[in-house]
Each structure stands twice: as structure tokens, then as C-alpha cells.
Amino acid sequence: MSEHQGAVMPSEADKRPSFFDRFATRVNTFVSRAWFFALCLAMVVIWAPSYFLFDTADTWQLVINTLTTIVTFLLVALLQNTQTRSDDAIQQKLNAIADALSDLMTRQDQEGEARELRLAVGLEQREGS
């Protein structure tokens, strides 16, 4: 069994994401579909002729500006969550690969190369922290 000081192995990662993480993942899946883009485009197409329903052009513009700002603000927060978790998962997998490779090199009496690999990927710094 390998000693992986500092490197988080993928099997040791939290198996059950939080409610917010699950929600963000579902939203990410929902908004990344082509039909969601078509829905947004339809919203703009419906909004454009609504000009005649409003008293002023300013009110007409305010409607679309407010709607798109709110949607954008919320989606950025949710999509950033999924991107950060994806980046973290990739980094954990890369750390596990580098740690396993280092252990393999150590077992094959390639200590110098193993130390160099650990330094290159930053495993040495995490071991002490």
C-alpha cells in the first residue's frame, strides 16, 4: 500500500456532494443543452416586439436588461461552482497519478527521479503542510 502523504486519492474524496453542489451540477447540465440556448433566443424574439406594450423605450429595455442580468449573475455563480469542483477533481486525479508514479520509482531504486517528480508536481510542499 502506498504512503501518499499530502496527495488526496480519488477514492478518498467525499462521495456525497452537498445539496448546493448537486443543484449546481443539475443546473449546469440543464443550461448546457442546445434547447436552453434556443429557449433564450425565443425569449429575446418574444421580447423584441413587446416594445409596443410598454409606455417608454426605457421601460422596454429595463425589462430585458434586468432579466438577463439576474439570470447571468445566478448562472455565473452556479457554473463557477461546477467548474471549480471539476478542476479540483482533475487535480486530485493528477496528484494520485504522480504519487503512484513516485512510489513506483522509489520501489525501483530510482529515488532521485522520484524526488524530482515530487518536486515538479508540488507533492513535497503539501507533505509538510
PyMOL CGO cylinders between C-alpha atoms (Angstrom):
from pymol import cmd
from pymol.cgo import CYLINDER

trace = [
    CYLINDER, 0.00, 0.00, 0.00, 1.44, 3.38, -0.95, 0.3, 1, 1, 1, 1, 1, 1,
    CYLINDER, 1.44, 3.38, -0.95, 2.05, 6.14, 1.51, 0.3, 1, 1, 1, 1, 1, 1,
    CYLINDER, 2.05, 6.14, 1.51, 0.57, 9.19, -0.11, 0.3, 1, 1, 1, 1, 1, 1,
    CYLINDER, 0.57, 9.19, -0.11, 1.33, 11.97, 2.29, 0.3, 1, 1, 1, 1, 1, 1,
    CYLINDER, 1.33, 11.97, 2.29, -0.45, 15.09, 1.07, 0.3, 1, 1, 1, 1, 1, 1,
    CYLINDER, -0.45, 15.09, 1.07, -1.98, 13.69, -2.09, 0.3, 1, 1, 1, 1, 1, 1,
    CYLINDER, -1.98, 13.69, -2.09, -5.71, 13.09, -1.87, 0.3, 1, 1, 1, 1, 1, 1,
    CYLINDER, -5.71, 13.09, -1.87, -6.58, 9.89, -3.62, 0.3, 1, 1, 1, 1, 1, 1,
    CYLINDER, -6.58, 9.89, -3.62, -9.78, 9.94, -5.73, 0.3, 1, 1, 1, 1, 1, 1,
    CYLINDER, -9.78, 9.94, -5.73, -11.16, 7.03, -3.68, 0.3, 1, 1, 1, 1, 1, 1,
    CYLINDER, -11.16, 7.03, -3.68, -10.77, 9.16, -0.54, 0.3, 1, 1, 1, 1, 1, 1,
    CYLINDER, -10.77, 9.16, -0.54, -12.73, 12.07, -1.96, 0.3, 1, 1, 1, 1, 1, 1,
    CYLINDER, -12.73, 12.07, -1.96, -16.11, 12.88, -0.46, 0.3, 1, 1, 1, 1, 1, 1,
    CYLINDER, -16.11, 12.88, -0.46, -18.60, 10.52, -2.11, 0.3, 1, 1, 1, 1, 1, 1,
    CYLINDER, -18.60, 10.52, -2.11, -21.73, 12.58, -1.47, 0.3, 1, 1, 1, 1, 1, 1,
    CYLINDER, -21.73, 12.58, -1.47, -21.65, 16.17, -2.72, 0.3, 1, 1, 1, 1, 1, 1,
    CYLINDER, -21.65, 16.17, -2.72, -23.62, 18.80, -0.85, 0.3, 1, 1, 1, 1, 1, 1,
    CYLINDER, -23.62, 18.80, -0.85, -27.14, 19.82, -1.83, 0.3, 1, 1, 1, 1, 1, 1,
    CYLINDER, -27.14, 19.82, -1.83, -25.79, 23.01, -3.44, 0.3, 1, 1, 1, 1, 1, 1,
    CYLINDER, -25.79, 23.01, -3.44, -23.19, 21.05, -5.43, 0.3, 1, 1, 1, 1, 1, 1,
    CYLINDER, -23.19, 21.05, -5.43, -25.85, 18.64, -6.70, 0.3, 1, 1, 1, 1, 1, 1,
    CYLINDER, -25.85, 18.64, -6.70, -28.12, 21.57, -7.58, 0.3, 1, 1, 1, 1, 1, 1,
    CYLINDER, -28.12, 21.57, -7.58, -25.28, 23.37, -9.40, 0.3, 1, 1, 1, 1, 1, 1,
    CYLINDER, -25.28, 23.37, -9.40, -24.48, 20.22, -11.36, 0.3, 1, 1, 1, 1, 1, 1,
    CYLINDER, -24.48, 20.22, -11.36, -28.10, 19.83, -12.44, 0.3, 1, 1, 1, 1, 1, 1,
    CYLINDER, -28.10, 19.83, -12.44, -28.29, 23.48, -13.48, 0.3, 1, 1, 1, 1, 1, 1,
    CYLINDER, -28.29, 23.48, -13.48, -25.03, 23.08, -15.42, 0.3, 1, 1, 1, 1, 1, 1,
    CYLINDER, -25.03, 23.08, -15.42, -26.46, 20.08, -17.25, 0.3, 1, 1, 1, 1, 1, 1,
    CYLINDER, -26.46, 20.08, -17.25, -29.71, 21.95, -17.92, 0.3, 1, 1, 1, 1, 1, 1,
    CYLINDER, -29.71, 21.95, -17.92, -28.17, 25.15, -19.31, 0.3, 1, 1, 1, 1, 1, 1,
    CYLINDER, -28.17, 25.15, -19.31, -25.51, 23.42, -21.39, 0.3, 1, 1, 1, 1, 1, 1,
    CYLINDER, -25.51, 23.42, -21.39, -28.07, 21.93, -23.77, 0.3, 1, 1, 1, 1, 1, 1,
    CYLINDER, -28.07, 21.93, -23.77, -28.80, 23.37, -27.21, 0.3, 1, 1, 1, 1, 1, 1,
    CYLINDER, -28.80, 23.37, -27.21, -32.50, 23.70, -26.43, 0.3, 1, 1, 1, 1, 1, 1,
    CYLINDER, -32.50, 23.70, -26.43, -31.72, 26.00, -23.49, 0.3, 1, 1, 1, 1, 1, 1,
    CYLINDER, -31.72, 26.00, -23.49, -29.95, 28.34, -25.92, 0.3, 1, 1, 1, 1, 1, 1,
    CYLINDER, -29.95, 28.34, -25.92, -32.99, 28.10, -28.19, 0.3, 1, 1, 1, 1, 1, 1,
    CYLINDER, -32.99, 28.10, -28.19, -35.20, 28.98, -25.22, 0.3, 1, 1, 1, 1, 1, 1,
    CYLINDER, -35.20, 28.98, -25.22, -33.07, 32.07, -24.50, 0.3, 1, 1, 1, 1, 1, 1,
    CYLINDER, -33.07, 32.07, -24.50, -33.21, 33.07, -28.15, 0.3, 1, 1, 1, 1, 1, 1,
    CYLINDER, -33.21, 33.07, -28.15, -37.00, 32.63, -28.12, 0.3, 1, 1, 1, 1, 1, 1,
    CYLINDER, -37.00, 32.63, -28.12, -37.20, 34.87, -25.07, 0.3, 1, 1, 1, 1, 1, 1,
    CYLINDER, -37.20, 34.87, -25.07, -35.40, 37.64, -26.97, 0.3, 1, 1, 1, 1, 1, 1,
    CYLINDER, -35.40, 37.64, -26.97, -37.59, 37.11, -30.03, 0.3, 1, 1, 1, 1, 1, 1,
    CYLINDER, -37.59, 37.11, -30.03, -40.71, 37.40, -27.85, 0.3, 1, 1, 1, 1, 1, 1,
    CYLINDER, -40.71, 37.40, -27.85, -39.30, 40.42, -26.01, 0.3, 1, 1, 1, 1, 1, 1,
    CYLINDER, -39.30, 40.42, -26.01, -38.39, 42.41, -29.14, 0.3, 1, 1, 1, 1, 1, 1,
    CYLINDER, -38.39, 42.41, -29.14, -41.95, 43.06, -30.42, 0.3, 1, 1, 1, 1, 1, 1,
    CYLINDER, -41.95, 43.06, -30.42, -43.19, 43.75, -26.87, 0.3, 1, 1, 1, 1, 1, 1,
    CYLINDER, -43.19, 43.75, -26.87, -41.89, 47.28, -27.41, 0.3, 1, 1, 1, 1, 1, 1,
    CYLINDER, -41.89, 47.28, -27.41, -45.44, 48.37, -28.18, 0.3, 1, 1, 1, 1, 1, 1,
    CYLINDER, -45.44, 48.37, -28.18, -46.75, 47.07, -24.84, 0.3, 1, 1, 1, 1, 1, 1,
    CYLINDER, -46.75, 47.07, -24.84, -44.62, 49.44, -22.76, 0.3, 1, 1, 1, 1, 1, 1,
    CYLINDER, -44.62, 49.44, -22.76, -45.09, 53.16, -22.21, 0.3, 1, 1, 1, 1, 1, 1,
    CYLINDER, -45.09, 53.16, -22.21, -41.47, 54.06, -22.90, 0.3, 1, 1, 1, 1, 1, 1,
    CYLINDER, -41.47, 54.06, -22.90, -38.47, 52.54, -24.62, 0.3, 1, 1, 1, 1, 1, 1,
    CYLINDER, -38.47, 52.54, -24.62, -36.59, 52.83, -21.32, 0.3, 1, 1, 1, 1, 1, 1,
    CYLINDER, -36.59, 52.83, -21.32, -39.06, 50.51, -19.58, 0.3, 1, 1, 1, 1, 1, 1,
    CYLINDER, -39.06, 50.51, -19.58, -38.87, 48.09, -22.51, 0.3, 1, 1, 1, 1, 1, 1,
    CYLINDER, -38.87, 48.09, -22.51, -35.06, 47.99, -22.28, 0.3, 1, 1, 1, 1, 1, 1,
    CYLINDER, -35.06, 47.99, -22.28, -35.14, 47.77, -18.49, 0.3, 1, 1, 1, 1, 1, 1,
    CYLINDER, -35.14, 47.77, -18.49, -37.17, 44.56, -18.68, 0.3, 1, 1, 1, 1, 1, 1,
    CYLINDER, -37.17, 44.56, -18.68, -34.62, 42.67, -20.80, 0.3, 1, 1, 1, 1, 1, 1,
    CYLINDER, -34.62, 42.67, -20.80, -31.63, 44.19, -19.01, 0.3, 1, 1, 1, 1, 1, 1,
    CYLINDER, -31.63, 44.19, -19.01, -32.95, 43.22, -15.58, 0.3, 1, 1, 1, 1, 1, 1,
    CYLINDER, -32.95, 43.22, -15.58, -33.91, 39.73, -16.68, 0.3, 1, 1, 1, 1, 1, 1,
    CYLINDER, -33.91, 39.73, -16.68, -30.58, 38.99, -18.37, 0.3, 1, 1, 1, 1, 1, 1,
    CYLINDER, -30.58, 38.99, -18.37, -28.57, 40.48, -15.51, 0.3, 1, 1, 1, 1, 1, 1,
    CYLINDER, -28.57, 40.48, -15.51, -30.31, 38.33, -12.90, 0.3, 1, 1, 1, 1, 1, 1,
    CYLINDER, -30.31, 38.33, -12.90, -30.01, 35.16, -14.96, 0.3, 1, 1, 1, 1, 1, 1,
    CYLINDER, -30.01, 35.16, -14.96, -26.36, 35.85, -15.78, 0.3, 1, 1, 1, 1, 1, 1,
    CYLINDER, -26.36, 35.85, -15.78, -25.49, 36.61, -12.15, 0.3, 1, 1, 1, 1, 1, 1,
    CYLINDER, -25.49, 36.61, -12.15, -27.04, 33.39, -10.88, 0.3, 1, 1, 1, 1, 1, 1,
    CYLINDER, -27.04, 33.39, -10.88, -25.67, 31.19, -13.66, 0.3, 1, 1, 1, 1, 1, 1,
    CYLINDER, -25.67, 31.19, -13.66, -22.14, 32.50, -13.21, 0.3, 1, 1, 1, 1, 1, 1,
    CYLINDER, -22.14, 32.50, -13.21, -22.21, 31.56, -9.53, 0.3, 1, 1, 1, 1, 1, 1,
    CYLINDER, -22.21, 31.56, -9.53, -23.58, 28.09, -10.23, 0.3, 1, 1, 1, 1, 1, 1,
    CYLINDER, -23.58, 28.09, -10.23, -21.33, 27.36, -13.19, 0.3, 1, 1, 1, 1, 1, 1,
    CYLINDER, -21.33, 27.36, -13.19, -18.27, 28.57, -11.30, 0.3, 1, 1, 1, 1, 1, 1,
    CYLINDER, -18.27, 28.57, -11.30, -19.10, 26.04, -8.59, 0.3, 1, 1, 1, 1, 1, 1,
    CYLINDER, -19.10, 26.04, -8.59, -19.20, 23.16, -11.07, 0.3, 1, 1, 1, 1, 1, 1,
    CYLINDER, -19.20, 23.16, -11.07, -16.01, 24.34, -12.80, 0.3, 1, 1, 1, 1, 1, 1,
    CYLINDER, -16.01, 24.34, -12.80, -14.14, 24.62, -9.51, 0.3, 1, 1, 1, 1, 1, 1,
    CYLINDER, -14.14, 24.62, -9.51, -15.23, 21.13, -8.45, 0.3, 1, 1, 1, 1, 1, 1,
    CYLINDER, -15.23, 21.13, -8.45, -14.22, 19.76, -11.85, 0.3, 1, 1, 1, 1, 1, 1,
    CYLINDER, -14.22, 19.76, -11.85, -10.80, 21.40, -11.59, 0.3, 1, 1, 1, 1, 1, 1,
    CYLINDER, -10.80, 21.40, -11.59, -10.35, 20.02, -8.06, 0.3, 1, 1, 1, 1, 1, 1,
    CYLINDER, -10.35, 20.02, -8.06, -11.28, 16.51, -9.20, 0.3, 1, 1, 1, 1, 1, 1,
    CYLINDER, -11.28, 16.51, -9.20, -8.82, 16.65, -12.07, 0.3, 1, 1, 1, 1, 1, 1,
    CYLINDER, -8.82, 16.65, -12.07, -6.09, 17.90, -9.74, 0.3, 1, 1, 1, 1, 1, 1,
    CYLINDER, -6.09, 17.90, -9.74, -6.78, 15.10, -7.26, 0.3, 1, 1, 1, 1, 1, 1,
    CYLINDER, -6.78, 15.10, -7.26, -6.51, 12.52, -10.04, 0.3, 1, 1, 1, 1, 1, 1,
    CYLINDER, -6.51, 12.52, -10.04, -3.26, 14.03, -11.31, 0.3, 1, 1, 1, 1, 1, 1,
    CYLINDER, -3.26, 14.03, -11.31, -1.88, 14.09, -7.76, 0.3, 1, 1, 1, 1, 1, 1,
    CYLINDER, -1.88, 14.09, -7.76, -2.79, 10.43, -7.31, 0.3, 1, 1, 1, 1, 1, 1,
    CYLINDER, -2.79, 10.43, -7.31, -1.09, 9.50, -10.59, 0.3, 1, 1, 1, 1, 1, 1,
    CYLINDER, -1.09, 9.50, -10.59, 2.05, 11.47, -9.70, 0.3, 1, 1, 1, 1, 1, 1,
    CYLINDER, 2.05, 11.47, -9.70, 2.11, 9.97, -6.19, 0.3, 1, 1, 1, 1, 1, 1,
    CYLINDER, 2.11, 9.97, -6.19, 1.72, 6.43, -7.52, 0.3, 1, 1, 1, 1, 1, 1,
    CYLINDER, 1.72, 6.43, -7.52, 4.41, 7.03, -10.12, 0.3, 1, 1, 1, 1, 1, 1,
    CYLINDER, 4.41, 7.03, -10.12, 6.73, 8.40, -7.46, 0.3, 1, 1, 1, 1, 1, 1,
    CYLINDER, 6.73, 8.40, -7.46, 6.10, 5.37, -5.25, 0.3, 1, 1, 1, 1, 1, 1,
    CYLINDER, 6.10, 5.37, -5.25, 6.78, 3.06, -8.20, 0.3, 1, 1, 1, 1, 1, 1,
    CYLINDER, 6.78, 3.06, -8.20, 10.02, 4.87, -8.99, 0.3, 1, 1, 1, 1, 1, 1,
    CYLINDER, 10.02, 4.87, -8.99, 11.07, 4.66, -5.34, 0.3, 1, 1, 1, 1, 1, 1,
    CYLINDER, 11.07, 4.66, -5.34, 10.45, 0.89, -5.29, 0.3, 1, 1, 1, 1, 1, 1,
    CYLINDER, 10.45, 0.89, -5.29, 12.59, 0.52, -8.41, 0.3, 1, 1, 1, 1, 1, 1,
    CYLINDER, 12.59, 0.52, -8.41, 15.50, 2.31, -6.72, 0.3, 1, 1, 1, 1, 1, 1,
    CYLINDER, 15.50, 2.31, -6.72, 15.06, 5.49, -8.74, 0.3, 1, 1, 1, 1, 1, 1,
    CYLINDER, 15.06, 5.49, -8.74, 14.94, 7.70, -5.66, 0.3, 1, 1, 1, 1, 1, 1,
    CYLINDER, 14.94, 7.70, -5.66, 16.49, 10.71, -7.39, 0.3, 1, 1, 1, 1, 1, 1,
    CYLINDER, 16.49, 10.71, -7.39, 13.92, 10.66, -10.18, 0.3, 1, 1, 1, 1, 1, 1,
    CYLINDER, 13.92, 10.66, -10.18, 11.11, 10.10, -7.69, 0.3, 1, 1, 1, 1, 1, 1,
    CYLINDER, 11.11, 10.10, -7.69, 12.24, 13.13, -5.64, 0.3, 1, 1, 1, 1, 1, 1,
    CYLINDER, 12.24, 13.13, -5.64, 12.45, 15.19, -8.83, 0.3, 1, 1, 1, 1, 1, 1,
    CYLINDER, 12.45, 15.19, -8.83, 8.92, 14.13, -9.82, 0.3, 1, 1, 1, 1, 1, 1,
    CYLINDER, 8.92, 14.13, -9.82, 7.58, 15.01, -6.36, 0.3, 1, 1, 1, 1, 1, 1,
    CYLINDER, 7.58, 15.01, -6.36, 9.22, 18.43, -6.54, 0.3, 1, 1, 1, 1, 1, 1,
    CYLINDER, 9.22, 18.43, -6.54, 7.94, 19.03, -10.07, 0.3, 1, 1, 1, 1, 1, 1,
    CYLINDER, 7.94, 19.03, -10.07, 4.32, 18.41, -9.13, 0.3, 1, 1, 1, 1, 1, 1,
    CYLINDER, 4.32, 18.41, -9.13, 4.49, 20.00, -5.69, 0.3, 1, 1, 1, 1, 1, 1,
    CYLINDER, 4.49, 20.00, -5.69, 3.92, 16.89, -3.61, 0.3, 1, 1, 1, 1, 1, 1,
    CYLINDER, 3.92, 16.89, -3.61, 6.84, 17.72, -1.29, 0.3, 1, 1, 1, 1, 1, 1,
    CYLINDER, 6.84, 17.72, -1.29, 5.32, 21.04, -0.21, 0.3, 1, 1, 1, 1, 1, 1,
    CYLINDER, 5.32, 21.04, -0.21, 1.94, 19.50, 0.62, 0.3, 1, 1, 1, 1, 1, 1,
    CYLINDER, 1.94, 19.50, 0.62, 3.51, 16.75, 2.72, 0.3, 1, 1, 1, 1, 1, 1,
    CYLINDER, 3.51, 16.75, 2.72, 4.79, 19.26, 5.25, 0.3, 1, 1, 1, 1, 1, 1,
    CYLINDER, 4.79, 19.26, 5.25, 1.62, 21.32, 5.44, 0.3, 1, 1, 1, 1, 1, 1,
]
cmd.load_cgo(trace, "trace")
